[in-house]
Amino acid sequence: MNRSRGAIGAVCLCVLLVASACGDAAITPTPSSSPRSASPPAATASPSPSPTPVASFSAGTLADIAALRASLKKTPNDPDILRALGLALLQRVRETADPSLYAQAEQALTRAQKLAPNDPLILVGIGGLQLGKHQFAAALKTATNALKLDPTLEPAKAIEVDARVELGQYDEAIVATQELIGLNVDITSLARVSYLRELHGNLDGAIAAMRQASESPALAPENTAYVTTLLGNLLVYAGKPDEAAAAYESVLQLVPDHAAAIAGLGRLAVGRGDLVEAASRFEKAAAILPLPEYVIALGETHEAARNKKAAARSYALARAETELFQAAGVDVDLELGLFEADHGDKAGALRLAEKSYAKRQTIRTSDLLAWANHRVGREDQAAKYSTEALRLGSRDPLLIYHAGMIALANGDKKSARSHLADALAIDPGFSATGAAAARAALAGLGSAP
């Protein structure tokens, strides 16, 4: 299990930041994570005012959906209302992790497009939907079409960035991010700069951009909470767990039931070896937002605590949740492959890995292909794709842990010792079971931290 914005445990939802201003809704999905060369210009964003706690940001979305549906009864062929309804439903997916809402959002946006085929904001909504379902090539095409209609449309450019990142087109994503920064220096562009820097191993630069994003005037309290949680994750990777904990706690003051921040505190507890607190945090996060990421983390915590029955229940629930996303048309080959490699059908994991890699060559599909090959004993292939997974210099501890275990299986003790120690130094809470395996392997090498 890892914290990547590109994958949330067994099932990833591309994050959607939904804004509504002057009657026009715009949706900007944030990516999985940012380019050494894509540096933001000097920012002039003023700090946000003292936050007011938000009891439930989802209540507002429900009210919006109800109001929009009521309006549609009066004017059923209004493309603006249909567009706004589609975007609100996508926001609701973000808040509830209910993939069945994708079909309703798609219906609204498709109707809107038929009524107003030259509205680029409708295309932005469709692109956001495609990102959420991991249809990245389609999302890139949709973003391109939207930008033809309006080259200055920031959310369309953001969709282009996200799609290129998830397709492994990193150089093109850097260029698109520079263009996005040229349109506006705000939470949308800064989050993407941060992610590209993170992908390339530039944690200091990633933190600087994400800190700037978290201090920028946000579209909604939950948007601020989201980027502040990402800042916390980066601070963990930078070896600053106390600052990370403070970031997560500040999120919970703003949005008390923010699942990602609660899970962040759970991972910090895993890192400290407090599996009881970790299980409590993950259980709470999963109760708020039923994403497989949190359920898998809970299962791994139970497994590390030698509670096999509880772990098995969590893994079964994660698989069931994954099936719901599949039924809704979400491509989960990457996320499911990683889950099966660790906790299920290893041969099936390899098939999923090969399928995912054939569609897009990213550092994460390379990592999955490496790990799946390792899990079935194909160590030469594992080493090949592990090297490919590390090609950007990412400091993701999961990728580095995988590299260490693969190096060990190939008899390269020096690299194994270096990678495994590095993964634990970056984030000893990246996975309760993975961290335990890394420590055991290091102990066998005579160098346990």
N, C-alpha and C positions, 0 to 999 in steps of 0.2 A: 504494500500500500504506500502511495506517495502523495505529496501535496500538489503535484503539478496542476496548473490550470488547464492543461490540455486533456487531462484524464482524471476523473473522480472515481477512484477505486475501480470497481468492475464496470461501472457505467458512467460516462462523462456527459454532462450537459454543458454545452458552450454557454457561457454566462451572458445574459442579456441585460444591459442597462437601459431601461425604458424611460424616456423623457416625454413630457407633454408640455408644449409651450404655445401660447397664442392659438390654441385649437389644433395645432399640428403635432402629431406624435412622431417621434423618431426613436429608432431602436439601434443600439450600438453594442454588439457582442464583444466582450473582452476576450482576449486570446488565452490560450494555454500559456506562455511567458516571454526576451528583448535584445539589439545589435550593438556591438562595441561601437560601430561607426554611426549609429542612429542616435546622436546626442541631441537632447532638446535644447532650444535656444534659452537664453537667460529668461527665467519666468518672472512674471509680474503679478501672479495670482495672489490675492490677499487671503490671509488665513480665514477659515470659517469661524463664525461666531460660536460661542459655547453651545454644545449640542443639547437638545432637549430629548430625554428618553422617549423612545417610540415603543408603545406596548405591542402593537401588531401592525406592521406595514402591509400585511396581506389584506386587512380589513378594507383599506382604501381601494385596493384592486378589485375586490369583490363588488364594492359599491359602484366602481367605474363600469364593470362588466354589466351589472344590472341596469344601470342608467343607459348604457349604449344599446342594450337589447330592447329596452323600452322605447328608445328613440327610433330603432329600426322598425318597430311595429307601425310607427306613424309614417316613416319615410324609408321603406325597405330597400330602395335603390340608391341610397346616398353613399357614394364611394368613400367619402371622408369618415363617415360613421363606421362603415365596414372595416376600413383600414385601422381606425382606432380600436375597434373591437378585437381585430386580429392581434394587434400589439399588446393589448391588455391581457389577452389569453396567453400569449407567450410569457408575459411577466408572471402570470399565475403559475405557469409551469415551473418557472424559476423558484417561486415561493413554496410550492407544494411538492415538486418532483413527481407530478402526475402526468405521465407522457400521453395519456389518453386525450389531453387537451390539445395536443398538436393537430389532431384531425379537425377540431373546431376552428382553430386558428387558421389552418390551411383553407378551410371552406370560406371563411370570411375574407381572407386576403385574395383568394382566387376570384370571388365575386367582385371584389373591389377593382381588381385589375381589368376584368372584362368591361366594367363601367368606365374606368379611367385608365386606359392602357399607357398613357404617357405620364403618369404620376410616379416620379422616382421614389417617393417615400413608400409607396406600396411595394415597390421592388426591394426597398430596404427591409420591410417586414418579411417578405418572402425569403430574402437572403438570410435573415436572422433565423427563420424557421429551418432553412436548409443547414445552417451551421449547427443548430440544436440537434438535428437528426444525423449529423456527421456526414452530410452530403457536400463535401468540401469543394469538389470540382464544380458542382452545380451552383454553389454559393458564389464562387469566383465569377462564373459567367453572369449570374444575376447582378453582382456588384458592378461588373464591367458595363452592363446595360444601363444600370442606374446612373453611372458616372457619365455615360454618353449623353444622357438627358440633362444632367447637372454636374459638371466637373468639380464643383465646389462643395458637393454634398458630403459633409464630414462622416455621417454614419455609413454611407456607402463605401467610402475609402477605408473605414475601420473594418468593414466586412471583407474587403479585399485583403487587408493585412492579415486578418485571422485565417482566411481561407488559404493564403499562400504559406503561412506558417504551418498549417495542418497538412498541407500537401508537400511539405519539405522544400519549398521554394524560398529558402532563407535569404538569398541575396536580393531577390525581387521583393521580399517582404520588407527588407531594410529600406529599399528605395521607396516603397509605398508608405512606410512609416515616416520617412522624411517629408513626403508630400502631405501626409496627415498633419504633422507638426506645423507645416507651412499654412495649413488651413486654420488651425486653432491649437493653442497650448492649453489643454484642459484635462480633466480626469480621463477622458476617452483616449486621447493621444498619449498622455504620459504613462498610462497603464500598459500600453503596447510597447512603448520605448523600454519600459522596465522589463517586460517579458523577453523581448529580444536580447537585451543585455544579459538577463539571467540565463537564457539558453546558451549564450556564448561564454558563460563563466565569469562575467563582469558583475560580481555581486555588489560592490561598492556603487557602481553606476546604477544598477537596478534599484538599490535601496534609495539612492538620491532621487530618482525619478518617481518611485512609488511614494516616497515621503511627500514630495511636491504634489502628487496627485491626491493624497489623503488630506492635504491642507487646502486644496482648491475648493472653491464653492461647488458643491455637488448638486445634482439634479434631485436627489431624494436622500433621506437619512440612510437608507439601506445601501445606496451606492457608496457613500462614505464608509459605512461599516464593511462593505466588501473589500474595498481597496486597502483599508486599514488592516484587515485580516491578512491580505496578501503581503503587506508590509511586515506583519508579524512573522509570516512564514520565511520571508527573506532574512529577517534578523536572526532567526534560528540557524539558517544556513551560514550566516556570517559569524556564528559563535557568540551570539548575544541573547541567550535564552531569557534573561531577566527583562530586557527591553522588549522581547517578543511577548512575554507574559503581560507586560504593561499595555502593549498594543491590543492584545486580545481582550483584556479587562476593559479598556476604554470602549471597545466595540460593544461589549455587553452593557455598558452604561447607556449607550445610545439605542441599541436594539437588544433588549435583554435575552431574547430567545434566538440569537444568531447562531445557527448550527455550526457554521464553519469556524467561528471563534471558539466555541465550546470544544470542538474537535481539536483545534490547535492546542488548547490547554491539555487535552487528553494526550496528545503526542508528546508534549513537554513532560507529562507525568510518566509516560513510557520511558522517556530518556532518563528520568531520575530513578527508574526502577520501581515506581509506585504503581503497580498494576491494578490495585484496588481502585484508586482514584481514576486511573486511565479508563477502566471498564465503566465506571460511573459516568464519566464525561462522554464516552462514545455512545453509551446507551441513551443518554439524554439527547445527544445530537441526532441520533437515528430516530428517536421518537418525534422530534420536531420536524425533521426533513428525512424521509425514508429513502436515502440514497445508499446504494450498495457500498460506496466508499466507507461510510461510517460503520455499517454492519460488518464489513470485512475487517476493519480495524478492531472492532469489538471481538470478533471471532479470533483474530490473531492474539489479542490480549488474553483471552481465555485459554488459548492453546499454550501460550508462554507460561501461564499460571498452572498448566497441567490439568485444566478442567476440560477434558475432551468432549464431554457431552454438550456443554454449553457452546463450545467452539463449533461443533457439528451443527447445532441449531442455527447459529449465526450464519454459517456458510450456506446452509439450505435456504435460509431467508434471502441471502444475497443473490443466490441463483434464481430464486423466484422473482425477485425484483428485476433482475436482468431480463428475464423472460417478458416482463411487462414492457420494458423498453423495446425489445425486439418486436413484440406484437404491434407496437405503435410505429414501427418502421425506422427505428433508430439503429444505425450501424454500430454494433458493439464488438466487432471482431477483435479490436485491439484490447479493450478492457476485459472482455471475457477470456481472451487467450491468456492474459497474464494471471487472471484468477484461476483458470484451469491448470496452468503450469504449476502453480503453488499449492492448490487445494483440491484438484480434481483429476480430470482426464488429461494426462500428459501428451498422449498421441494426438488427442483432439486439439490440444493447445498448439501443437506444431502446425496442424492444418489451418487453424485460425491465424496463426502468425504468418504463414506463407500467403494466405489470402489477403491479409491486411497489408503486408509488404508489397504485394503485387499492385495494390491500388495507390500507394503513396509511400515514398521512401523518406521517412522522418527519423530523427534520432530515437524516437519512441518505438516506431515499428521495427527499426534495426535492433533495438534492445530486446523487444519481445521475441524476435526471431532468434537472437543469440540465446536468450534464456530458455526458450522452448527447445532449441537444439540441445542445450546443455542438459535439460531435464530428461531427455531420451538418450543421452550418452553420445551425441554426435559432437564431440568436443572441437574438432577442427573447424566445422561450420560455426560453432558457437563463438570461437575466438575471432573468426573473420567478422562476424556481424557485431560483436562486442566492440571491436576497434572502430567500426563504422558508427556505432552509437555514441562514442565519445569524441567524434570528430570536431564538434563545435567547442569543446572544452567545458561542457555543462558540469555544474557542481551538484547535480541531482544525486543524492546519496543512494537511491535505488539503482540507478545506472552503474554507479561506481561499485556498489556491493555486488551486483551481478558480474561485473568485470573481474572482481576479486575472486569470486567463487569459480568462474570459468578459468581464470589463470591457474588457480590451485588444481583444478581437474586436469589441466594440461601440463602440470609439473613445474610451472613457473612460480616458484615459491616467493621470489623477491617481489614480483609484481603483485602476487596475491596478498602478501603482507602489507604492501603499500596501499593497495586499493581498499582492503578491508578496514585497515586502521583509519584511512581517510574517510570512508563512509560513516564510521562511528564518530569520528571527530566532527564531521559536518552536522550530523543529526542522529544522536543515539536513539531517538524516538521515531525514526522513519518507518519502522515496522517492528512490532514486538517480537515476532518470530524471526524476521530477517536479522535484527540486531543480535538476537541470541545465537543464531547460526554463525554470524560473523565473529562473535566472541569465541565460540567454540572452535572455529577454524583457526583463529589466531592463537588460541591456547595450544592447539596441536602443532602450530608452527613455532611455538616457544616465544610468542611475543604478544600476549594478551594485554590490552590496555587496562 
